[in-house]
Amino acid sequence: MSIEATSAHIVTIRRQGVVEGYQLRINGGGPGLSKFFAARKLGGADKALRAARRTAREMGLPKTRRRGGSEPGRLLSTSRTPAAGVRFEWTPFALRTVLYVVATWRGRNGRPCSTRFSVDRHGVEGALDLAIARRTSCGAPMPDRAALLKALRKVHRAGPPPA
């Protein structure tokens, strides 16, 4: 079996909290690209996992990585701003709509955290600087301030989206 594998990973298959076995998936799985190792058939969950790892090694597949393999702080393809973890948000209130600069990051325990700063209260540059400071205080990489400031000014000039 000659497979050009760019990635391989082992998935735990559970039913009602009990490990039924492990599935070795090659390039995301699919017909002919996965193999199941039943815990009951192989004498337990530990033996099934060892068998899946051994098969991956024998097939010459790349080592499996832990979940969440993408680098933290990367820019997502859906991002509307030029830096990861900083976005601009219009929030409607009873009398008017206010622009906020929102900073997001992962806390020490891995939980998502965020804070937001009003452009009305802090000014365009002040709100951006506070958001960048909060995001980088947890170890996130320093974003491109000039590109963010340019994008924020553009959003601020355009005004709130129509309701």
C-alpha positions as CSV (number, residue, x, y, z in Angstrom):
1,M,0.0,0.0,0.0
2,S,1.7,3.2,-1.2
3,I,0.2,6.3,0.3
4,E,1.7,9.7,0.1
5,A,0.7,10.9,3.6
6,T,1.1,14.5,4.7
7,S,-0.6,13.9,8.0
8,A,-1.7,11.1,10.2
9,H,-3.5,11.1,13.6
10,I,-5.1,8.6,16.0
11,V,-8.6,9.3,17.2
12,T,-10.2,7.8,20.3
13,I,-13.6,6.2,19.5
14,R,-15.9,6.2,22.6
15,R,-19.5,5.0,23.1
16,Q,-21.2,6.3,26.3
17,G,-17.8,7.2,27.8
18,V,-16.2,3.8,27.2
19,V,-13.3,3.5,24.8
20,E,-14.3,1.2,22.0
21,G,-11.0,1.5,20.2
22,Y,-8.7,3.8,18.2
23,Q,-8.9,4.9,14.6
24,L,-5.7,5.7,12.6
25,R,-6.6,8.4,10.0
26,I,-4.3,9.3,7.1
27,N,-4.7,12.7,5.5
28,G,-8.0,13.2,7.4
29,G,-9.4,9.7,6.8
30,G,-11.9,8.5,4.3
31,P,-12.3,5.3,2.3
32,G,-9.1,3.3,2.4
33,L,-7.4,6.0,4.5
34,S,-8.3,4.8,8.0
35,K,-7.9,1.7,10.1
36,F,-9.8,0.8,13.3
37,F,-8.2,-1.0,16.3
38,A,-10.9,-2.4,18.5
39,A,-10.1,-2.4,22.3
40,R,-12.2,-5.6,22.9
41,K,-10.5,-7.5,20.2
42,L,-6.9,-6.5,21.1
43,G,-7.3,-7.0,24.8
44,G,-7.9,-3.5,26.1
45,A,-7.7,0.2,25.2
46,D,-3.9,0.5,26.0
47,K,-3.1,-2.4,23.7
48,A,-5.3,-1.0,20.9
49,L,-3.5,2.3,21.1
50,R,-0.1,0.7,21.0
51,A,-1.2,-1.3,17.9
52,A,-2.4,1.9,16.2
53,R,0.9,3.6,16.9
54,R,2.9,0.6,15.8
55,T,1.0,0.4,12.5
56,A,1.6,4.1,11.8
57,R,5.3,3.5,12.4
58,E,5.4,0.5,10.2
59,M,3.6,2.4,7.4
60,G,6.2,5.1,7.6
61,L,3.6,7.8,8.5
62,P,4.7,11.1,10.0
63,K,4.5,11.2,13.8
64,T,1.1,12.2,15.1
65,R,0.8,15.6,16.8
66,R,-1.2,16.7,19.8
67,R,-4.5,18.5,19.1
68,G,-4.4,22.2,18.5
69,G,-1.3,22.0,16.3
70,S,-1.6,25.4,14.8
71,E,0.5,28.1,16.3
72,P,-1.1,30.4,18.8
73,G,-1.7,34.0,17.7
74,R,-2.0,33.1,14.0
75,L,-4.2,35.3,11.8
76,L,-7.3,33.4,10.7
77,S,-8.5,33.5,7.1
78,T,-11.9,35.0,8.3
79,S,-10.3,37.9,10.2
80,R,-11.3,41.4,9.1
81,T,-8.3,43.0,10.8
82,P,-4.7,42.8,9.8
83,A,-3.7,41.2,13.2
84,A,-4.8,38.2,15.2
85,G,-6.7,38.8,18.4
86,V,-7.6,42.4,17.8
87,R,-10.9,43.3,16.2
88,F,-13.3,46.3,15.9
89,E,-16.9,46.1,17.0
90,W,-19.8,48.5,16.7
91,T,-22.2,48.1,19.7
92,P,-25.6,49.7,19.6
93,F,-27.0,51.4,22.6
94,A,-30.3,53.3,23.2
95,L,-29.1,56.7,21.9
96,R,-26.2,55.8,19.7
97,T,-23.8,53.2,18.4
98,V,-20.2,53.0,19.9
99,L,-17.1,51.6,18.3
100,Y,-15.0,49.3,20.5
101,V,-11.5,47.8,20.0
102,V,-11.7,44.2,21.3
103,A,-8.6,42.2,22.4
104,T,-8.8,38.4,22.7
105,W,-6.3,35.8,24.1
106,R,-6.1,32.5,25.8
107,G,-5.7,32.6,29.6
108,R,-3.2,30.4,31.6
109,N,-5.8,27.6,31.9
110,G,-6.5,27.7,28.1
111,R,-9.8,29.5,28.4
112,P,-10.7,32.3,26.0
113,C,-10.5,35.8,27.5
114,S,-11.3,39.2,26.0
115,T,-11.7,42.8,26.9
116,R,-12.8,45.9,25.0
117,F,-12.0,49.5,25.0
118,S,-14.3,52.3,23.8
119,V,-13.0,54.6,21.1
120,D,-15.3,57.4,22.4
121,R,-13.8,57.2,25.9
122,H,-10.1,56.5,25.0
123,G,-9.8,57.9,21.5
124,V,-8.8,55.9,18.4
125,E,-5.1,55.5,19.3
126,G,-5.7,55.1,23.0
127,A,-8.2,52.3,22.6
128,L,-6.0,50.5,20.2
129,D,-2.9,50.9,22.5
130,L,-4.8,49.6,25.5
131,A,-6.1,46.6,23.5
132,I,-2.6,45.8,22.2
133,A,-1.1,46.1,25.7
134,R,-3.7,43.8,27.2
135,R,-3.2,41.2,24.5
136,T,0.6,41.2,24.7
137,S,0.6,41.1,28.5
138,C,-0.3,37.4,28.3
139,G,2.5,36.5,26.0
140,A,0.8,37.0,22.6
141,P,3.1,38.3,19.8
142,M,3.2,42.1,19.2
143,P,0.8,42.9,16.3
144,D,1.6,45.4,13.5
145,R,0.3,48.6,15.2
146,A,0.5,50.8,12.1
147,A,-1.7,48.4,10.0
148,L,-4.2,48.1,12.8
149,L,-4.4,51.9,13.3
150,K,-4.9,52.3,9.6
151,A,-7.8,49.8,9.6
152,L,-9.3,51.2,12.7
153,R,-9.3,54.8,11.3
154,K,-11.0,53.4,8.2
155,V,-13.8,51.7,10.2
156,H,-14.2,54.8,12.4
157,R,-14.6,57.1,9.4
158,A,-17.1,54.7,7.7
159,G,-19.3,54.9,10.8
160,P,-21.6,52.2,12.1
161,P,-23.2,49.7,9.7
162,P,-26.8,50.5,8.8
163,A,-29.4,48.9,11.1
